[in-house]
Amino acid sequence: MSSLNPVLACYGELAGTVARMVELARERRWDALPGLDAHCSSLFFRLREMDPEPEDLSGPDRSLLVALAGRIRADQDALTALVRPQFVHLAQRMADLRRAS
């Protein structure tokens, strides 16, 4: 990864963080996710502030950016698949508690 390109560095950090979230979700370490989610949000806002334009990147850097974005998207999908059942279960438990009271 180009150490001179802050956009690629930020995308790389985002990809690594989301991948770590998937690992933790697979281990059912839910308590570790909020902090990493907050870090992802800060990286996202940093990228928005950078406001990168595709033409600002060289061909190889653009290819790397596309690969990183693909990894992030795939990991986001995996994370959603792991976390969604937990929310459904929680919602069901809350409904059961409301009915019981």
Order of alpha helices (4+ residues) and beta strands (2+ residues): alpha-alpha-alpha
